[in-house]
Amino acid sequence: MKVYQFFCLAFLFISVSTSAQEDIKQDRKPGHVNTNKFRQLYNEFSTPNMYRAASGAPGVAYYQQQADYKMNIELDDEEAKISGDEVITYSNNSPDVLTYLWVQLDQNQRAKDSKSPLIESSGVAKAATTSQFASTYLAENFDGGFNILEVKDTKGKPLQYTINQTMMRVELPQPLKSGEKFSFGIKWWYNINDHVKDGGRSGYEYFPEDGNRAYVIAQFYPRMAVYNDVEGWQNSQFWGRDEFALPFGNFEVNITVPADHILDATGKLMNREDVFSKDMMSRYEKAKKSYDKPVLIVTQAEAEKAEKGHSKAKKTWKLYAENVRDFGFATSRKYIWDMMAVKVGDKDVMAVSLYAKEGNPLWEEWSTKAVASTLKSYSRMTFDYPYHKAISVHAQRQGMEYPMICWNYGRPEKDGSYSDRVKYGMMGVIIHEVGHNFFPMIVNSDERQWTWMDEGLNTFLQYVAEQDFGEWYPDALSPNDKTFPSRRGPAANIVPYMEGNQDYIAPIMSKGLNTYQFGNNAYGKPATALNILRETVMGRELFDYAFKEYSHRWMFKHPTPEDFFRTMEDASAFDLDWYWRGWFYTTDWVDIGVKEVTKFYVSSEPNQYIKDVASRRGLDIDTLEPMVYMVEEGSEELTETMKKGIQVNDIPSLKEYVMDNFTEAERKNIKTPKYFYNVTFEKPGGLVMPIIVQYNYVDGTSKTETYPAEIWRLNDNQVSKAIPSQKEIISIVVDPNAETADIDTSNNSWPRKEEKSQFDSFKNKIRE
């Protein structure tokens, strides 16, 4: 008899399947390529090789070039001009033979004949401020490009070179073989720009009240381009936006400035006793032992006195930096200087600030503390900061980074007052720019190609560090702020961008120069993607371990996006191809909601559904093996007994099954669900994401369940879950804490919440 029942059931389900197949044959669709959101990224990724392993680690044959510099620099304060000579020693560690070298001349972006303005679309403004009109139509273009005086080998013999905008190709006198070195010299000068008026990543700010300038100087010397296994020569032009790709090396730099200037820079100060006064030396020794409060090396009173001087004498500051990719310095007679020590791992690092009196009292109170806290937060998330210092320099309208030194904005009003916006803005930019020491100054990605690899990763860590800063320095927060009000990182903050006009949104995996909404694309979206990955998809433990592994693998090396993606998966056992594809390779958005909820009750009596199926198939219900039936709420079949909740013993066949298949201990713990819900989730958005669901019960309790993103692997439009419950569910909310950047929350709740019109909201505000 049971054999017959089995075949009846088999026939029942097979016949349904066969009928469906016959329907398909009548309307067969053509084949298609694999568009599943969970397909592997083999088409997007390059094939692993001996230089870059499939794990995301450097391969067995990984190499990188080295460029060492010896420079003599002089700053002419009266003429606002800088000149220098340098000897570059280039080491060819590649397996290739090189016949020429590429050198970057980034200041040529500011040359009088620069083509950078020509690539921007512009039109006649129907109204403009007087200064805007004058600078656009009346002022002569500033000439801030390099003047190359000579390019010679170490014997003084001229080398042939060709300048193409911001790149200079130097012809080698003979091919440079693998393992060989070549040294050559360049002599140059250029006019320094006013970065406040004319923009730019470096330059000076002029203070008419005292006739002084504060200089933040970078990209000031011809710099070697990167040669590697991915690009060959990375000689993409510098148009002004995309930043830099640079090899590591050692720098010996002598900088001559007016004798009354204060200067700090990348590298160790080698002649401190020559350039410091006795008081400065004493204060410096005290600062090295101060871990909770900055010590003033140069006071505001001393800086104000120096402002009145304008010495004609000169002083040379000698610095040496080992294993850095770049060099920057700041100098002015206006600078106040403070320092404090911060413990990083087993060593002390000096947190340093340089600022004019115009930055006080804000800078004296918070700049160096922000530097110190950043070093601790970033070191916790990556690796111990390897350099001996980190410097924050006050520069109006600036936010820019170099090894060990960065420029940061944030200026109080002239009376010393400042708003929360100015305060938090200053703290945030200091954290961000100091954080760039880790990405890309040490984990040295190619900023010219992949802006998000430095800005996005750094903005993500900035968010982590900002939250740490608010915990470590609660007095830094305003009375109404419980946490640091981070601008980027939280999922909800990226929603306006992701729901925007698709005509003006580009994938993250786009060259920075070619993206719309640069800040959202290169900073905000990747930072949010990583924050969601950490908090919602992977969890902190797996994410932090993998992120730290990536950071350690690529310290002082040149990673690509694939190296990052592969390492994150390799170190976590998390298949994230679907995540990288959606967030980084497309402009899809998140929109997940509750489409439908149906409540069921248990019955031992055949329901109408099974009666109809049996009738269509010519089966006698009495011949079927006993089953448990579900009756939908609202059905005429529903009885009061069912509503009360049927127990195991109320259904003879179920009772018999339990007795035969459960142990006595298991039977004691059985709790028959009273309610059954069929919840259907929809996904109007293109991005697959975990479904985070909060189930709220009639007794006031709730439960949150997270269904992995893989739930969408077989149906990209909608999925259903059967939810058995002993308690009645009164409401369901998807993404209750706004963790996934869902752009439309109108479908996130069941029962569906009524959306108030703007007019209704306005009326309510009036009543209040």
Secondary structure, DSSP 8 states (H G I E B T S, - for coil): -HHHHHHHHHHHHHHHHHHHHHHHHHT---------TTS-TTTTS----SSB-TTSSB-TT----EEEEEEEEEEETTTTEEEEEEEEEEE--SSS-EEEEEEE-GGGGGSTT-SGGGGS-----SS--HHHHIIIIIS-------EEEEEEETTS-B--EEEETTEEEEEEEEEE-TT-EEEEEEEEEEE--BHHHH--SSEEEEETTTTEEEEEE-S-S-EE--EETTTEE------SSS-----BEEEEEEEEEETT-EEEESSEETTHHHHS-HHHHHHHHHHTT-SSS-EEEE-HHHHHHHHTT----EEEEEEEEEEES---EEEETT-EEEEEEEEETTEEEEEEEEE-GGGTTHHHHHHHHHHHHHHHHHHHHS----SSEEEEEE-TT-EEEETTEEEE-----TTS---HHHHHHHHHHHHHHHHTTTTTTTB---TTT-THHHHHHHHHHHHHHHHHHHHH-GGGS-TT-SS---SSSSGGGGHHHHTS-GGG---SSS-GGG-SSHIIIIIIHHHHHHHHIIIIIS-HHHHHHHHHHHHHHTTTB---HHHHHHHHHHTTT---HHHHHHHHH----B--EEEEEEEEEEESS--HHHHHHHHHHT--GGGS----EEEETT-TT--HHHHH---GGGSHHHHHHHHHHS-HHHHHT----SEEEEEEEE--SS----EEEEEEETTS-EEEEEE-GGGGSS-SSEEEEEEEESS-EEEEEESTT--S-BS-GGGSEES------HHHHHHHHHH-
